[in-house]
Amino acid sequence: MEKQLHLNLLASRPPVAGGFQSGSKMKMGPGRKKDFTPLLWSQYFETIEDVEVENDNGKDNIFRVYCSGSSGPVLLLLHGGGHSALSWAVFTAVICSRISCRVVAMDLRAHGDTKVRNPEDLSADTMAKDVGKVVEVLYGESPPPIMIIGHSMGGAIAVHAASASHVPSLLGLCVIDVVEGTAMDALNSMQNFLRSRPKTFKSLENAIEWSVKSGQIRNIESARVSMGGQVQRCEASASNPSVSHSIGEGIVEEEEEEQGPEESNKKRMKEDDQEVKKESFYTWRVDLSKTEKYWDGWFRGLSALFLSCSVPKLLLLAGVDRLDKDLTIGQMQGKFQMQVLSQCGHTVHEDAPEKVADALATFMVRHKFTEFKEGFLW
């Protein structure tokens, strides 16, 4: 049971009981039909920037970052595995209304719209160094005070970056719903969970609908802006087998039965007169199943690394059962602040952006990192 609860530490939660799964039809339920139309990033962030980072062969790595705010400490946001910076969109709008701060949400390597020379290298060491390099390009030798906030895989990378001092102006560290013990326990079952997800979707709207109905993201507004960072549009001929088993209109579509000779001849004649009709569909941007060799490195030893970071630390969890032994002892010794946010799934900052913003704002003001905005009623 505990393993099942924590399969979401790399990706998102598996479908909840009664939710939409492959081969079943989604039911809207009573009341008004929900709107699954995608929302634009510009409704939540002020700017986007492509940050060029040098490697051994020149500036071949380009990291997409989304920014908001003009003053105050920087909140450097790192998303979870398979997600993108857009998962922080709604949270960004909320936190910027609470406190004086700047937000930089980055697409980690091989995720979102970031393009790197070696996207297969998702080791904790490489990704932590990426964080430091992006900060260096953005701010040079005199970076402003920075608080790193990471969710799931991004939380692990945040800890690795902090412990390796890749961010010299580090102010604080916030980790969201990732704990070494339960993450390690869940790894054996992760591949089965990934195989259970739909491979393709007929449209971005269908992907958004699936994410909400399956329980992956419980906040429909966040799903409408963030799912575009998880999936990408592809094209294939209508008869391409890769389009089968896709999610469209809430029904899993199977391949049609083989056509008879007469139908096949008609089809060939039609194709002589026009191009083969192209059918667009959406598939996952990141094949998380191929990242398995890095999972152990992301999470093993994470609790000790987290506790060793000398800056003020905040741990936000979706359930108290996620604490392992080291963190339980550390929490009792007052080595970090912890808060459990109820009625949230694994994507805590998407499901309850106001709760996460309130917890983070209170933490930062208490440590005198920033102040509440004038007129904000706390």
N, C-alpha and C positions, 0 to 999 in steps of 0.2 A: 504493500500500500504506500509506504513512504517513497519507494522508487517512482511509482506512478505519479506521485505529487510533484516530483522534481525533474521529470523528463523535460521540462520547459527551460532548463538552464542554458541550453544552446540555442534553441529556437523558441517558439511560443507554445502555449499549452495545447495539448491534444483536445479534440472536440469534447465538449461537456456532454453529459448524458442527455439524450433527447435532442442534441444539436444536429446540424447537417453533417453528414458524412457521405463518402463516396457511395453512389448507387441509391441514394435516398433523395426525396424531393423536399425542398425547403418550404416551410409553411410560414407565411407572414404573420399569422395570428390575427385576432380581431383588431379593429381600429384602422387608422390611416396608414397607407402604404409608406414604408420608410424610403428615404432618399439616399441612394448609394452613389450619387454623382461625385466624381473626384473634386477635391478642393486644391487651390493653388498654394504653393509655398509662400508666395508673396502676401498672403493674408495673415501670416504669422511671423515671418522674418522680414527684416528690412532689406538686406542685401545678400547676394551670393558671390563667392569668389573662388576661382581655381588657383590653388597655391602650388607653385612649382617647387619641388624639392630635389636637390641634387643627390645623385648616387655616384657610384664609381664610373659610370659611363655618361655622366652629364645629367641635365635636368629632364629625366624621363618619367618621373613620378609626379602626377598632378592630382592633388587632393581637393575635393569639393568641400567647401565650408559655407555654412549659412550663418549670418550674423545679425545681431540686434543690439541696440543700446549704444550710448556714446560716452558714458562715464561710470566710474565705480569698478570694482574687481571683475575679472573675467571668469565666467562660468564656462569651462571647457567640457562639452558634453560628448560622451562616447556611447554609441548605441550597442545593442546586443547582436549576436550572430544572426545573419540573414536579414537584419533590419537595415535602416539607414538613418542619417541625421534627421530625416523628416519625422521620425518617431518622437522627436522632441518638440515638434511644431506647436502644439497646443500648450504644452508646459511652458515654452518660451514666452508666449504671449501672456501667460498668467504671472510668471515670476517677474517679468519686466514691469508689470503693473503693481507689484508688491514692494520691491526694493530697488535701490540704485545699483545697477549692474550692467555688464556687457555679456552677451552670449555668443559663443562660438561653438557651433555644432558641426562636427566633421564626419564625412563618410570615410570609414576606415578602409584600408586596402582591400580590393576585390569586392567592395560593397558600394551600393548606390551609384553615383556618377564619378567616383574616383577611378583613375586609370594609372596603373603602375606597371613597371617593366616585368616584374615577377609576381603576378597575382596569386600564384600557388603557395608562396611563402607566407603562411599565416601564423608563424611562431610567435609566442608571447614576446620574445626578445625583439624581433623585427617590428612588430606592431607598436610596442612601447617606444622604440626609437623613432618610429614614424611620428608619434605624438610630439616628441621633443623637437623634431626637425620642423614640423608645421609651426609650432610656437616660435621657433627661432626665425623662420622666414617672416612670420607675421609681425614680430615685435623686435627683432634684432637682439642686441646685447643687453638691452634694458627692458625686459618684459614687465608688464604690470602685475600686481598680485593676481594669482590664478588659483581657482578652486576647481579640481577635476571631479566630475560627476560621471559615473559609469553604470550602465545597466547590464546585468548578466555577463556575457563575454566582455563587453565594454567595461564592466566593473572590474573584471580580472585584469584587463589591460591597464586600467587606471591605477591599480595597485602596483603592477609591475613597473609602470612609468614613474610612479611616486617613489618606490623603494630604490630605483636605480638613479634617482635624481636627474631625470631627463627634463624636468621642469624646474629650473633653479629658483623661480619666484613663487613656489608652491605655497599656498595659503592654507588649504584644507583639502580633505578627501571625503567624498560621499560615494558609497557603494550601494546599489539598489538590487536587492533580491538575488544575490549570489553568495553562497557559502560553500567552502571547500568540501566539507563532509558529505552533504547531500548532493552536490554536483558530481563528485567522484562516484557515489553510489548509483547515480542515474545514467552514467555513460554506457553501461552494458546494454541498456534498453533503448538508447537514442536512435540507432539505425532503424529499429522497428517503427518508431514514431515517425521518422522522416519518410519512410516508405508508405505510411498510411495517408500522407497528405496528397491532395490532387496534384498531378504533374503539370497540368495546364488549365487555363481559364479562357473562356470565349471572349471576355472583355475585361477591362479594368474594373468596371462596375461589378462584374461577377466575382472578381477577386475580393473586392471590398465587402460584398455581401457574404461571401464565404468566411472571411475573417471575423465578421461580427456574429454570424450564425453559429460558427464553430466554437466561439468563445476565445479565439486567439486574441482579439482586441475587443474589449467590452464597451468601449466608448466609440460610438459611430462617427462622431466628428473627427476624432483622431485617426480612425481607420480610413476615412475619406481623403485625408491628406498624406498619410504615411504609407499606405499600401503601394503607391506608385514607386516608392523606393525599394520595395521588396520584389516586385515583379517587373518584367520588361516585355515590350511588344516584339513579336517575331512574325515572320511571314513564311508560309509554306503552301505548296499546292493543296487544293482542297482534298485530294486523295491521299495526302501524306499521312502515314500511320501515326506520326507524332502528334497529330491533332486529335486523334481518338482519345477516349478516356478523359476529355477535358470537361470543365464545368461550364455549362451554358444553360441559362434560364433555370438553374436549380436542378438540372438533370444531367447525369453522367451519360454522355453520348458514346455509343459503341460504334465500331466500324460497320458499314453496311454489308449485307450479304454479297457474295460475288455476283457480278452481273453476267447475264447470259450472252451468247455470241451476238445476238441482234442489238442488244443494248450497248455492247462494247463497240460494235462497228459504228453505231450512231455517234457515240462519244468521240471516236477517233476522227470521224468526218467533221464534227463540230470544232474539234481542236485544230483541224487544218485551216479553218477560216478565222480563228481568233486565238489569242494567247490563252494559256491555261489560267483559269481563274485563280487568283491568289486569295488565300484566307488568312486573315491576321488572327493571332491568338497571343495570350500572355503566359509566360513561364517564369519560374523563380530566377532571380538574378544570380543567386549564389547557390551552388550545389553543396549544401552543408555536409552531405554524406562523404564527400571527398576530403573534408578537413579533419577526419577522425584522428589522423596521426598527431595532430596538434592539441587535441582536447586535454590530454593528461598534463601537458605543459602549461595550459591556461590555468588549471585549477589546483594542481598538486602543490602543497606548501603555501597556498593562498592565505590561509588564516594567520600563519606566522608572519608572512610578509606584511599583511594588513596591520597587525598589532605592532610591528616594528617601525612603522612610519611615525615620525615624531610630530607631525602636524595634527591639529584637531580632526577627529574622524566622526562621520555619521554613517550608520548602517540602517537602511530602510528595507523592511521585509514585508512580504505579503502574508506571512504566517510565522508564529514564534517557533513552530516545529522545525524551522530551517536551521536553527543554531546548532553548531557542532560543539564538541567539548572545549576546544581551545577558545572559541569565541564566547562561550558561556562563562568560562573563568575570567576572560578578559573583560567581559561586560560587568561581572560582579566586582572586579577590581577598578572599575571606572576608567578603563583605558579608551573607551569610545562611547559615543551616545547612540542608542538604538531606539527605533520607533517602529512599531508594527501597525501597518495600515490595513484595516479590515475591509472586506468586501471588494478586494482587488484580485485580479489574476496576476500572472507573472509579469506582464508588461505594466507594472505599477504606475509608471509616469504617464502612460497613455490612458489607462483605465480611470485613474483619479489624479489628473494633473493639478487640481486645486489643492488636494491633500499633500501631494509631494512638494508643491511650491510653498505651502504654509510651513511644512516641516523644515524645509531648507532655509526659508527666509528667517524663521525664528532662530535656527542654529547660527546663521551668519550674523544676525544682529546681536545675539547673545555674546558671540565672540568678538564683537565690535569690528567685523570685517566690512560692514556696510550699515546703512540705515534704511528704515522704512521710508517709502516715498511720502511726501507731504500730501495730506488728504486721505491716505490709505487708513481705513479704520480696522484696527486689529482687535 
